[in-house]
Amino acid sequence: MRRTLSLVACLTLAGGLLAAPAVGGAGAAVASTAFPDCAGPDSTPTIAVGQVACLLLDSAAVGDQIPFSYYVPPACAPSLHRRCPVLYLLHGFGGDYHSMLGTAAAPSSWVKALTAGPPVDPHSVADPWDYGPGTWVPRPSLDVILVAPHGRTVPGGYGPAAGLDSFWTD
């Protein structure tokens, strides 16, 4: 339980825009109509392991719910009580929370790269671009949690329009 809450707390830090998850009732949370593939905020969320999943968090800064996709490798499962590094993947303008990690049915190359890689050392060949994800072979697992929050224009903030998908910047 403590590890699950630590993981959720770590996931909420993405970009500094996300507030703590809402404290709600027990049981399965209902998905938002705007983000139907995401589980709603809950006081004890279930963390999917070994597949791309999505959660919603209430954001005081945006005044709405914000989705984020995540991938937790099996070696980093909360039940194992093991610390794993977290890599935050921030999409560009016009992207969304699926842009970096894909979906459970179609994970992106970022997810695939945790357990596979090119069949040759890309530094040793003249044409490394010929060894894309379709040619990759299994590699030892990189135990890194991936998090991809959804960027949005905040109320009164800058962007093409309020609520329109925006982008992350440093």
C-alpha positions as CSV (number, residue, x, y, z in Angstrom):
1,M,0.0,0.0,0.0
2,R,2.8,2.4,1.0
3,R,4.7,1.6,-2.3
4,T,1.5,2.1,-4.4
5,L,0.9,5.6,-2.8
6,S,4.6,6.5,-3.3
7,L,4.3,5.5,-7.0
8,V,1.2,7.6,-7.4
9,A,2.8,10.5,-5.6
10,C,5.8,10.3,-7.9
11,L,3.6,10.2,-10.9
12,T,1.7,13.3,-9.8
13,L,4.9,15.4,-9.8
14,A,5.0,15.5,-13.7
15,G,5.5,19.0,-14.9
16,G,4.4,20.6,-11.6
17,L,0.9,21.0,-12.9
18,L,-0.7,18.0,-11.2
19,A,-2.2,18.2,-7.7
20,A,-2.5,15.3,-5.3
21,P,-5.1,12.6,-6.3
22,A,-8.6,13.3,-5.1
23,V,-9.6,11.5,-2.0
24,G,-12.7,9.6,-3.0
25,G,-14.7,6.6,-2.1
26,A,-13.5,3.0,-2.4
27,G,-14.0,0.9,-5.4
28,A,-13.3,1.3,-9.1
29,A,-13.3,4.8,-10.4
30,V,-15.3,5.7,-13.5
31,A,-13.5,6.9,-16.6
32,S,-14.0,10.4,-17.8
33,T,-15.9,11.0,-21.0
34,A,-13.1,13.2,-22.3
35,F,-10.5,10.5,-21.6
36,P,-12.4,7.2,-21.8
37,D,-9.3,5.0,-21.6
38,C,-8.2,6.5,-18.2
39,A,-9.3,5.3,-14.8
40,G,-10.7,8.2,-12.7
41,P,-9.1,9.5,-9.6
42,D,-9.4,7.3,-6.6
43,S,-7.9,7.3,-3.1
44,T,-6.3,3.9,-3.7
45,P,-5.7,3.5,-7.5
46,T,-4.8,0.2,-9.0
47,I,-1.4,0.4,-10.8
48,A,-1.3,-1.7,-14.0
49,V,2.0,-3.5,-14.3
50,G,3.6,-4.7,-17.6
51,Q,1.3,-2.7,-19.9
52,V,0.6,0.9,-20.8
53,A,-2.2,2.3,-18.7
54,C,-3.8,5.7,-18.0
55,L,-5.0,7.4,-14.8
56,L,-6.8,10.7,-14.2
57,L,-5.8,13.1,-11.5
58,D,-7.6,16.2,-10.3
59,S,-5.6,19.3,-11.1
60,A,-6.2,22.5,-9.1
61,A,-3.9,24.4,-11.6
62,V,-6.0,23.4,-14.7
63,G,-9.3,23.2,-12.8
64,D,-10.1,19.9,-14.3
65,Q,-8.9,16.3,-14.5
66,I,-5.6,15.6,-16.2
67,P,-4.7,12.2,-17.7
68,F,-1.3,10.6,-17.8
69,S,-0.1,7.4,-19.4
70,Y,2.4,5.3,-17.6
71,Y,4.3,2.0,-17.9
72,V,5.5,0.1,-14.9
73,P,7.9,-2.8,-15.8
74,P,7.2,-6.1,-14.0
75,A,10.4,-5.8,-12.0
76,C,9.1,-2.4,-10.6
77,A,5.7,-3.7,-9.5
78,P,4.6,-1.9,-6.3
79,S,4.2,-5.3,-4.6
80,L,7.9,-5.9,-4.9
81,H,8.8,-2.8,-2.9
82,R,11.7,-2.1,-5.2
83,R,12.8,1.5,-6.1
84,C,13.0,2.2,-9.8
85,P,13.9,5.4,-11.7
86,V,11.2,7.3,-13.4
87,L,11.5,8.9,-16.8
88,Y,9.0,11.7,-17.6
89,L,8.2,11.9,-21.4
90,L,6.7,15.3,-22.3
91,H,4.9,15.6,-25.6
92,G,5.2,18.5,-28.0
93,F,2.6,20.9,-29.4
94,G,-0.5,19.1,-30.7
95,G,0.4,15.9,-28.9
96,D,-1.4,14.2,-26.0
97,Y,-0.8,11.6,-23.3
98,H,-0.7,8.9,-25.9
99,S,2.0,10.5,-28.0
100,M,4.9,9.2,-26.1
101,L,3.8,5.8,-24.7
102,G,1.0,4.7,-27.1
103,T,-1.7,2.5,-25.6
104,A,-2.0,-0.9,-24.0
105,A,-2.9,-2.4,-27.4
106,A,-0.2,-0.5,-29.3
107,P,2.7,0.4,-27.0
108,S,5.3,2.9,-28.5
109,S,9.0,2.3,-29.2
110,W,9.7,3.9,-25.8
111,V,8.0,1.0,-24.1
112,K,9.5,-1.6,-26.5
113,A,13.0,-0.1,-25.9
114,L,12.9,-1.3,-22.3
115,T,13.2,-4.9,-23.3
116,A,14.6,-4.8,-26.9
117,G,17.1,-3.1,-29.0
118,P,18.8,-3.1,-32.4
119,P,20.5,-6.3,-33.5
120,V,23.8,-4.4,-34.0
121,D,25.6,-1.6,-32.1
122,P,24.3,1.5,-33.8
123,H,27.7,3.2,-33.4
124,S,29.4,0.4,-35.4
125,V,27.4,0.7,-38.6
126,A,27.2,3.4,-41.3
127,D,23.4,3.2,-41.5
128,P,21.9,2.9,-38.0
129,W,18.6,4.2,-39.2
130,D,18.1,0.9,-41.0
131,Y,17.7,-0.9,-37.6
132,G,14.4,0.5,-36.4
133,P,12.0,-1.1,-33.9
134,G,10.8,-3.6,-36.5
135,T,14.3,-5.2,-36.4
136,W,14.9,-5.2,-32.7
137,V,15.9,-8.3,-30.7
138,P,15.3,-9.0,-27.0
139,R,17.7,-7.3,-24.6
140,P,18.0,-7.4,-20.8
141,S,15.2,-5.4,-19.2
142,L,15.8,-1.7,-18.3
143,D,13.8,-1.3,-15.1
144,V,12.6,2.2,-15.6
145,I,9.0,3.5,-15.0
146,L,7.8,5.7,-17.9
147,V,5.3,8.5,-17.3
148,A,3.7,10.7,-20.0
149,P,1.4,13.5,-18.7
150,H,-1.0,15.3,-20.9
151,G,-0.1,19.0,-21.5
152,R,-3.0,21.5,-21.5
153,T,-3.4,25.2,-21.5
154,V,-4.1,26.4,-18.0
155,P,-6.9,28.9,-17.3
156,G,-5.6,32.3,-18.0
157,G,-2.4,30.8,-19.4
158,Y,-0.7,31.0,-22.8
159,G,-1.7,28.7,-25.6
160,P,-3.8,28.6,-28.7
161,A,-7.0,28.5,-26.6
162,A,-8.1,27.6,-23.1
163,G,-8.5,23.8,-22.8
164,L,-6.9,23.1,-26.2
165,D,-4.0,20.6,-26.2
166,S,-0.9,22.5,-25.6
167,F,2.7,21.4,-25.0
168,W,5.4,21.1,-22.4
169,T,8.3,23.4,-22.1
170,D,11.1,24.0,-19.6
